Amino acid sequence: SGSGGTGTAGLQIADALGASHIVTTAGNHSVASLLRKLGADTIFNYHTQPLLESIADDSVDVFVDNFGYDADIALQKVRVGGAFVTLTHELPTTTKRGVRVVAVTCNASQRADLDRLTSLVNTGKLRPVVDTTYAIGEAPQALRHSMSGGTVGKLALAIGGAVGMHGFHPEQSFGRAVAARGRHAKHAMI
């Protein structure tokens, strides 16, 4: 899904790395304008348009799965020379000639990836999307909001009098796979 914290970051990264057509999903169309601002070109409502049935085989350069799709079916959507990237660690049980399969973890050993992400943050190409900021004493309300499933981006807790987050508010290691295709990545699925 493109509307969560990982998805909103992924859209910005794919856009910053030059993907020319970015496809994503969301649970409703009310967030479509935000997702378009973040780089999405096509948005499927995952409640009414099953994604894996809606996109053709061999039609995307990079498929980033942060949702838990059937990895074997998703792999078939990737063109030769592309990559299937999973953030869920659900690996395909089959292979596809000419398509890389990457399981992403984020840790300090990925220093080059973290440096590249830092560069995107420093240039304003990657900003956190913050749905709502709560005072630390409002943590129970924040948890209820998070569990409601209606959050776009992330929720933030202000600690020790900190106010606001300097992210992109809606009202206003997979990076490596996308970077590997660079300007050649025409279609990305986030």
KAJOQUI-V590970 format. One record per residue. N is the residue number from 0. PSI is psi in degrees with one decimal (999 if undefined). BURIAL is 1 if it has 24 or more other ideal C-beta (glycine too) atoms within 12 Angstrom, else 0. D_CENTER is the distance of its C-alpha to the mean C-alpha in whole Angstrom. Layout:
N&PSI&BURIAL&D_CENTER  N&PSI&BURIAL&D_CENTER
This chain:
0&138.1&1&7  1&-8.8&1&5  2&-7.3&1&8  3&-177.4&1&7  4&-45.5&1&7  5&-42.9&1&5  6&-42.6&1&2  7&-35.5&1&5  8&-43.0&1&5  9&-39.8&1&3  10&-45.4&1&5  11&-38.9&1&8  12&-47.0&1&8  13&-41.9&1&9  14&-45.1&1&11  15&-29.2&1&13  16&3.5&1&13  17&13.5&1&15  18&132.6&1&13  19&-17.0&0&16  20&113.8&0&14  21&126.0&1&10  22&138.1&1&10  23&-179.8&1&8  24&160.2&1&10  25&158.5&1&11  26&-15.6&1&14  27&162.5&0&16  28&-2.4&0&17  29&-19.0&0&18  30&4.6&1&14  31&-41.4&1&14  32&-38.8&0&16  33&-46.7&1&13  34&-35.0&1&10  35&-39.9&0&13  36&-30.5&1&14  37&-7.1&1&10  38&-8.3&1&11  39&137.0&1&10  40&-37.3&1&14  41&132.7&1&14  42&122.6&1&13  43&138.6&1&14  44&110.6&0&15  45&-11.2&1&15  46&-31.3&0&18  47&-16.7&0&20  48&95.3&0&18  49&117.5&0&18  50&-50.3&1&15  51&-21.2&1&17  52&-16.4&0&20  53&-19.6&0&19  54&143.5&1&17  55&155.0&0&20  56&150.6&0&21  57&38.7&0&20  58&-8.4&1&18  59&150.6&1&15  60&-38.7&1&15  61&126.8&1&12  62&113.9&1&10  63&116.6&1&7  64&106.2&1&8  65&17.3&1&7  66&-33.6&1&9  67&38.3&0&13  68&165.2&1&14  69&109.7&1&17  70&-34.0&1&16  71&-39.8&0&20  72&-43.1&1&19  73&-38.7&1&16  74&-34.8&1&17  75&-17.1&1&20  76&-16.2&1&17  77&133.1&1&17  78&158.1&1&20  79&134.0&0&22  80&-6.1&0&21  81&-167.1&1&17  82&140.4&1&15  83&120.2&1&13  84&125.8&1&11  85&132.8&1&11  86&-6.4&1&10  87&-7.2&0&12  88&18.8&0&15  89&98.5&0&16  90&148.2&0&18  91&149.3&1&19  92&-7.3&0&23  93&172.0&0&24  94&164.3&0&23  95&121.0&1&23  96&128.9&0&25  97&7.0&0&24  98&124.8&1&20  99&143.6&1&19  100&126.0&1&17  101&126.7&1&15  102&124.8&0&14  103&133.5&1&13  104&153.2&0&14  105&117.3&0&14  106&174.1&0&18  107&-20.3&0&20  108&-12.3&0&21  109&46.5&0&18  110&-43.8&0&20  111&-40.0&0&19  112&-43.8&1&16  113&-37.6&0&16  114&-40.6&0&18  115&-41.4&1&16  116&-40.1&1&14  117&-41.1&0&17  118&-40.8&0&18  119&-38.2&1&15  120&-46.9&0&15  121&-28.0&0&19  122&2.4&0&19  123&9.6&0&17  124&-15.0&1&14  125&114.6&1&12  126&140.9&1&13  127&141.9&1&12  128&117.1&1&11  129&116.6&1&14  130&-55.1&1&16  131&142.7&1&19  132&128.1&1&21  133&148.0&1&24  134&153.4&0&27  135&-33.7&0&27  136&-12.3&0&30  137&18.8&0&27  138&-40.1&0&25  139&-39.9&0&27  140&-40.0&0&25  141&-42.3&1&22  142&-44.0&0&22  143&-41.9&0&23  144&-46.1&0&21  145&-41.9&0&18  146&-15.8&0&19  147&-18.7&0&20  148&3.4&0&16  149&10.9&0&16  150&137.5&1&14  151&116.7&1&12  152&-139.4&1&10  153&159.9&1&12  154&148.2&1&16  155&144.4&1&18  156&124.8&1&22  157&124.6&0&24  158&135.0&0&27  159&36.9&0&30  160&-0.9&0&31  161&138.8&0&27  162&136.8&0&26  163&161.7&0&23  164&147.0&0&20  165&44.1&0&19  166&-165.0&1&16  167&109.1&1&15  168&140.4&0&16  169&-34.4&1&16  170&-17.2&0&19  171&999&0&19  172&-16.1&1&12  173&-13.6&1&9  174&-34.7&1&10  175&-43.7&1&14  176&-40.3&1&13  177&-41.4&1&12  178&-32.6&1&14  179&-33.0&1&17  180&-24.1&1&17  181&-133.2&0&17  182&-14.3&0&18  183&-13.7&0&19  184&111.9&1&16  185&-39.8&1&16  186&123.6&1&14  187&140.7&1&10  188&116.6&1&9  189&999&1&5
